[in-house]
């Protein structure tokens, strides 16, 4: 059951975050649609959830800002009484070779993808421990990125591999309190972020050819899995990295 549960989805103004927020809202969760600077898009997500009979509101917060995250989670609990589901989806990507990556580039990616995930997990976990329940779901990236690496994406890959490690460690720490922590690692999903990548000619087609299903994934393919993990049907699943890549790595 998800109905009546309070969920925060970070980076929910578009792509996987958007579809996840909508999926949770349609199943009856009260959804905090987190965004950084795209309020009109976040408002659209909220209206979509409300139009479907759900409850939602948007909240601006840069997840890399430790204090801002605390304020967001405190606000959520003060208003709705709990935080039951946290989906750490906010993320940025960058295409640069190691030798061309500046300290600012490195920090921008790590601060959002890894530190941001940690910030949200830490504050949410403090409430979830008191509640003796909670679901934390971190969006990482596919095994192709995390284990095999990707030329020109060293920092992005490192940040997402870190998310998987953080997931497993947190799962071992929080399990005794009834809190599950899992990672979902999407493969090649057709989102705005992917559209913004500077892929070489034919790269997209080459990636698709490597998938058993011979097509890119859609954000709803990830959202459906996240909604399942967030439900009580997945109460015995924790510490896992679940890859959703259309058979890219079989």
C-alpha positions as CSV (number, residue, x, y, z in Angstrom):
1,X,0.0,0.0,0.0
2,X,1.1,3.5,-0.8
3,X,-2.1,5.4,-0.2
4,X,-1.8,8.1,2.5
5,X,2.0,7.7,2.6
6,X,4.1,10.9,2.4
7,X,6.8,10.9,-0.3
8,X,9.5,13.3,-1.3
9,X,10.8,12.9,-4.9
10,X,13.9,15.0,-5.6
11,X,14.5,16.4,-9.1
12,X,10.9,15.8,-9.9
13,X,10.2,18.5,-12.4
14,X,11.1,16.4,-15.4
15,X,12.2,12.9,-16.6
16,X,12.3,10.0,-14.2
17,X,11.6,12.2,-11.2
18,X,8.5,13.6,-12.9
19,X,7.1,10.2,-13.8
20,X,7.9,8.8,-10.4
21,X,6.1,11.6,-8.6
22,X,3.1,11.1,-10.8
23,X,3.1,7.3,-10.3
24,X,3.3,7.7,-6.5
25,X,0.6,10.3,-6.6
26,X,-1.8,8.2,-8.6
27,X,-1.4,5.4,-6.1
28,X,-2.5,7.7,-3.3
29,X,0.8,9.1,-1.8
30,X,1.0,12.7,-0.8
31,X,3.9,13.9,-2.9
32,X,6.4,16.6,-2.4
33,X,7.7,17.5,-5.9
34,X,11.2,18.8,-5.3
35,X,12.9,21.0,-7.9
36,X,15.8,23.3,-8.0
37,X,15.0,26.1,-10.4
38,X,12.2,24.9,-12.8
39,X,9.1,25.9,-10.9
40,X,6.7,26.0,-14.0
41,X,7.6,22.3,-14.7
42,X,7.2,21.4,-11.1
43,X,3.9,23.1,-11.0
44,X,2.8,21.1,-14.0
45,X,3.7,17.8,-12.2
46,X,1.7,18.9,-9.2
47,X,-1.3,19.8,-11.3
48,X,-1.1,16.4,-13.1
49,X,-1.2,14.6,-9.8
50,X,-4.1,16.7,-8.5
51,X,-6.0,16.2,-11.7
52,X,-5.7,12.5,-11.2
53,X,-7.2,12.8,-7.7
54,X,-4.0,12.8,-5.8
55,X,-2.3,15.3,-3.4
56,X,0.9,17.1,-4.1
57,X,2.8,20.3,-3.7
58,X,6.2,21.5,-5.0
59,X,9.1,22.6,-3.0
60,X,12.2,24.4,-4.2
61,X,15.5,23.0,-2.7
62,X,19.0,22.5,-3.9
63,X,19.8,19.0,-2.5
64,X,23.5,19.9,-2.4
65,X,22.7,22.5,0.3
66,X,22.8,20.7,3.7
67,X,20.6,23.2,5.5
68,X,18.1,23.6,2.7
69,X,17.5,19.8,2.7
70,X,16.9,19.9,6.5
71,X,14.4,22.7,6.0
72,X,12.6,20.7,3.3
73,X,12.3,17.5,5.3
74,X,11.4,19.4,8.5
75,X,8.7,21.2,6.6
76,X,7.3,18.0,5.2
77,X,7.1,16.2,8.6
78,X,5.7,19.3,10.3
79,X,2.9,19.6,7.8
80,X,2.1,16.0,7.0
81,X,3.2,14.2,10.2
82,X,5.8,11.8,8.6
83,X,8.1,11.0,5.8
84,X,7.5,7.5,4.5
85,X,9.1,7.5,1.1
86,X,12.2,9.2,-0.2
87,X,13.2,9.0,-3.8
88,X,16.7,10.5,-4.5
89,X,16.5,11.3,-8.1
90,X,18.1,14.7,-8.5
91,X,21.2,14.5,-10.6
92,X,23.3,16.2,-13.2
93,X,25.6,14.8,-15.8
94,X,28.8,16.1,-17.5
95,X,30.7,15.0,-20.6
96,X,34.4,15.8,-20.0
97,X,37.6,13.8,-20.0
98,X,39.5,13.6,-16.7
99,X,42.2,15.9,-17.8
100,X,39.7,18.6,-18.9
101,X,37.6,18.4,-15.7
102,X,38.0,21.4,-13.4
103,X,37.5,21.4,-9.6
104,X,34.3,23.3,-10.1
105,X,33.1,20.6,-12.6
106,X,33.9,17.9,-10.2
107,X,32.1,19.6,-7.3
108,X,29.0,20.4,-9.3
109,X,28.4,16.7,-10.2
110,X,29.5,15.2,-6.8
111,X,27.6,17.8,-4.7
112,X,24.3,17.0,-6.5
113,X,24.6,13.3,-7.3
114,X,26.3,11.9,-4.2
115,X,26.3,14.6,-1.5
116,X,22.7,15.5,-2.3
117,X,21.7,11.9,-2.0
118,X,23.5,11.7,1.4
119,X,22.0,14.9,2.6
120,X,18.4,13.7,1.9
121,X,19.0,10.2,3.3
122,X,20.5,11.5,6.5
123,X,17.7,13.9,7.4
124,X,15.0,11.5,6.3
125,X,16.5,8.6,8.2
126,X,16.4,10.6,11.5
127,X,12.6,10.8,11.2
128,X,12.2,7.3,9.8
129,X,14.2,5.8,12.7
130,X,11.7,7.4,15.1
131,X,8.8,6.1,13.0
132,X,10.3,2.6,12.8
133,X,9.5,2.5,9.1
134,X,10.5,4.1,5.8
135,X,11.5,3.5,2.2
136,X,14.6,5.1,0.6
137,X,15.1,4.6,-3.1
138,X,18.2,6.0,-4.8
139,X,18.4,6.5,-8.6
140,X,21.9,5.5,-9.7
141,X,22.9,4.6,-13.3
142,X,23.3,1.3,-15.3
143,X,25.9,-1.3,-14.7
144,X,27.5,-0.2,-18.0
145,X,28.3,3.1,-16.2
146,X,28.9,2.0,-12.7
147,X,31.1,-1.1,-13.4
148,X,32.4,-0.7,-16.9
149,X,32.9,3.0,-16.9
150,X,32.1,5.4,-19.7
151,X,34.7,7.4,-21.7
152,X,34.3,11.1,-20.9
153,X,32.0,10.6,-17.9
154,X,34.5,9.7,-15.1
155,X,33.0,12.0,-12.5
156,X,29.4,11.2,-13.3
157,X,30.2,7.5,-13.2
158,X,32.1,7.9,-9.9
159,X,29.2,9.8,-8.3
160,X,26.6,7.1,-9.3
161,X,28.9,4.2,-8.2
162,X,29.1,6.1,-4.9
163,X,25.3,6.1,-4.7
164,X,25.2,2.3,-5.0
165,X,27.8,2.0,-2.2
166,X,26.0,4.5,0.0
167,X,22.8,2.5,-0.6
168,X,24.2,-0.8,0.6
169,X,25.9,0.7,3.6
170,X,22.7,2.6,4.6
171,X,20.6,-0.6,4.2
172,X,22.8,-2.5,6.6
173,X,22.6,0.3,9.2
174,X,18.9,1.1,8.9
175,X,17.3,-2.3,8.5
176,X,16.8,-2.9,12.2
177,X,14.5,0.1,12.2
178,X,12.2,-1.2,9.5
179,X,13.7,1.0,6.9
180,X,14.6,-0.4,3.4
181,X,17.2,1.2,1.2
182,X,17.5,0.3,-2.5
183,X,19.0,1.6,-5.7
184,X,17.5,1.6,-9.1
185,X,20.0,1.8,-11.9
186,X,18.4,2.9,-15.3
187,X,20.0,2.0,-18.6
188,X,19.5,4.2,-21.7
189,X,16.3,6.0,-20.8
190,X,14.8,8.6,-23.2
191,X,14.8,11.7,-21.0
192,X,15.7,15.4,-21.3
193,X,19.0,14.7,-19.6
194,X,19.9,12.1,-22.2
195,X,18.9,14.5,-24.9
196,X,21.3,17.1,-23.5
197,X,24.3,14.7,-23.8
198,X,26.7,15.4,-26.5
199,X,26.6,11.9,-28.1
200,X,28.6,11.2,-31.2
201,X,26.8,10.5,-34.4
202,X,25.4,7.0,-34.3
203,X,26.1,6.6,-30.6
204,X,22.4,6.4,-29.6
205,X,21.7,3.8,-32.3
206,X,24.7,1.8,-31.1
207,X,23.5,1.8,-27.5
208,X,20.0,0.7,-28.5
209,X,21.4,-2.2,-30.6
210,X,23.1,-3.5,-27.4
211,X,19.8,-3.8,-25.6
212,X,17.9,-7.1,-25.9
213,X,14.7,-5.2,-26.3
214,X,16.2,-3.1,-29.1
215,X,14.7,0.2,-27.9
216,X,15.4,2.9,-25.4
217,X,13.6,2.8,-22.1
218,X,11.0,5.4,-21.0
219,X,10.8,7.2,-17.7
220,X,7.6,5.3,-16.8
221,X,9.6,2.1,-17.0
222,X,11.6,3.3,-14.0
223,X,8.7,5.0,-12.2
224,X,6.7,1.7,-12.1
225,X,9.5,-0.1,-10.4
226,X,10.1,2.7,-7.9
227,X,6.4,2.7,-7.0
228,X,6.6,-1.1,-6.4
229,X,9.7,-0.8,-4.2
230,X,7.9,2.0,-2.3
231,X,4.9,-0.2,-1.5
232,X,4.5,-2.8,1.2
233,X,4.8,-5.5,-1.4
234,X,8.6,-4.9,-1.3
235,X,9.1,-4.8,2.4
236,X,11.6,-7.6,2.3
237,X,13.8,-6.1,-0.4
238,X,16.7,-4.0,0.8
239,X,20.3,-3.3,0.0
240,X,19.8,-4.1,-3.7
241,X,20.8,-2.4,-6.9
242,X,18.1,-3.2,-9.4
243,X,19.2,-2.6,-13.0
244,X,16.6,-1.6,-15.6
245,X,18.4,-1.5,-18.9
246,X,16.3,-3.5,-21.4
247,X,18.9,-6.3,-21.3
248,X,21.9,-4.2,-22.2
249,X,24.2,-6.2,-20.0
250,X,23.0,-9.8,-20.6
